[in-house]
Amino acid sequence: MKRLIRLHKQAGFCEAQAMSWWKYIFLFLWLVFVQAAPVHAAELDAARAAFAAGDFLTAARLAREGESADAYALAARAELAQGDFSAAPQDRRALFVDAEADARRAVALAPDKAGGHLYLALALGFIGRLDGNIAAHFAGLAHDARSHIDRALVLDPNNAWGHALDGGWNLEIARGGGLIGETLYGASFDKGVAAYRRALKFEPQNTAIAYQFALQLLDANIFVHRDEAYRILVHALKPKDEDAVERLARRRAQRLKIVLETRDTPTLKAILREGLGAGAGVTEQKLPEGKR
């Protein structure tokens, strides 16, 4: 009987000890998984605030610490903005490569979110533009970017940036590869213009999209597309609330608008080369006189 009592007490002790261990395990899991979420959320909020203020490098660093799909997508967006708007020429490619890596992490964690696909396609486009059409072709960048644009538009058919990237991809291929590029990739000038126009139907005053559309139209043909490019810029430059990227895009759009108004061909050529790469630039023609 005493032995049974002793065994019963030992069993009770073991059960109590096991319950105590489970309490510790539960507390550990709660600290890791429940408490970690607000910390990561706070980092992401801080990253968004830094992005809105135009501190893109800080935004990328803080966002990357979040280690979620949304965090990596924001990091990629911030690196793209820094590379496009603020970086020195020698630093741009490294930022776009970092953006590609972060966008791929976002896609891996959340393949059904459009944002990661869009930022990945944009990063590949920037890298291809810097490396040149031939290098981009052999690296498979155009096909890779196309697949992510298509996936983003399947996931979010009304996404203005998805249609803008579709437009930019088509116009870039049509400009750089001509008939060969159109044959290899199925791109065309008409497809690009149609996609850009769809983008501006969804967001008529998106200055960044309007600027890129106007730039690529002018690169194709000043005489034919000058009036449309000018109208696009005028409409996009109407007053509105803007974040840091929109403010930076507004400065570019205002500069281009003034160049069109003053028919400053040398400056227009410089803007085209700055925005579209060394291969861009208008022919030796003066901007036509006449109404804007």
Buried (B, 14 or more C-beta within 10 A) or exposed (E): EEEEEEEEEEEEEEEEEEEEEEEEEEEEEEEEEEEEEEEBBEBBEBBBEBBEEBBBBBBBBBBBBBEBBBBBBBBBBBBBBBBBBBBEEEEBBEBBBBBBBBBBBBBEBBEEBBBBBBBBBBBBBBBBBBBEBEEBBEBEBBEBBBBBBBBBBEBBEEBBBBBBBBBBBBBBBBBBBEEEBBEEBEBBBEBBBBBBBBBBEBBBBBBBBBBBBBBBBBBBEBEEBBBBBBEBBBEBBEEEEBBBBBEBBBEBBBBBBEBBEEBBBEBBBEBBBEBBBEEBBBEEEEBEEEEE
